[in-house]
């Protein structure tokens, strides 16, 4: 979708990896791949805030993004990986 534009264009493929988070915690500014428990859908968003083990995620395109403003905070176990490469 358009939620991460202009940084990730609609249709961009992203490779996510959990390996970086085996050694460090997700941090503000990271782009992560996560699953929403309720809808069982996978999303790509940027970490805007963190509070302990909870993360507030937002799309770079605030006008067209389904993110933590609607989905709520997520936990580290919901994060599938760090977006390490896009093509």
N, C-alpha and C positions, 0 to 999 in steps of 0.2 A: 504494500500500500504506500501511501504518501506520507505516513506519519513521521518518517525519519529524514524527509527531504529538508534541506538540500544535500545533506551529508551522504545519505544512501538513497539513490533514486528507486522509484517503483520498478520492481522486476529484478533488482540487484540480488545476486545469490550471496549468501553469507556463510562462512565456515565458522562454527562455534566450537570451542574446546573447554572442557571442564578442567583440564590439566593446570592452567594458571591458578585456579582456585583451590587446588590441592595444597598449594604452598602459601598463598596469601588470601586475604579476604577481599571480596569485591569492594571497590571504592568509588566515590563520587567521580563522575565523568566516564566511567567504563560503559561501553555498549554491551549489553548482555542479551542472551537468548533465554527466555523463561516460559514456563507453562502456567496458564491461568487455571487454577483448580476447578473453578465453577464451570467454565465453558470447555475445558480440556483443549484449548487452542494455544498455539505457540506464537509468541510475540518477540519482537526485537525493540528494545528501548534503551535509553540512557539512564544511568543512576543519577538522580538529582540530589537525593538526601539519603543518609543512612542513620539508623538509630539502633545500636546494638546489632542484632541479627535480622533487622527488618530494613527493607529498602523501598524508597519512593522512586518510581520509574516514570519517565516522561518521554514523549516523542519530541524530536527536534522541531517538528512542525506542529506547534501548539494548537493551531486552528483545525487540524485534521488528525487527531491522535486519540485512540482509545488507550488510556494509560492509568496510572495510579489515582488520578483524579476521579476516575469512575470505578476502577478495579480494586482500589485500596492498596495498602502496603503489601509487599511480598516478603517471603523469608528466603534464606540462602538455599534451602532445600528445593525451592521452586526454580532456582536458576539452573539451567541446563549447561550453560557455558558462557565464556567471554567471546565476543565476536572478534576473531583474530585476523580474518582475511575476508575481503569481498571482491567479487568479480562479476 
